[in-house]
Amino acid sequence: GTSTDPYVEYLPLALERFIVESKRYKFETKLLFAKGFKSPNETAKIKFLPEEYLPPVRTMIYANRVAIVNFSQPVTTIIIEDKEIAESYKKQFNALWKIAK
């Protein structure tokens, strides 16, 4: 999570495609952002954390993968495909989800 969604600025078509597919396949999307964020994805569940809890990079956890995206120039993406690492990130996300409002 971050306080803004850089996908809106940098990858609007990919974001739009993701939203369409999330509606079609009805998969769950949970997002953590700073208070005041409004997602273009109305199917996403969103909770809010204080700004200091949110790293400046986006982290996405799906299947056995973790994607870490830094939108600073140059944009950098790291994808880790490892079951144990993905489970570890999911546990960390779920702990933050529980305290988020």
Beta strands, then each sheet from edge to edge (+ up, - down):
strand 1: 30-34
strand 2: 45-49
strand 3: 58-62
strand 4: 65-70
strand 5: 76-81
sheet 1: 1+ 2+
sheet 2: 3+ 4- 5+
end
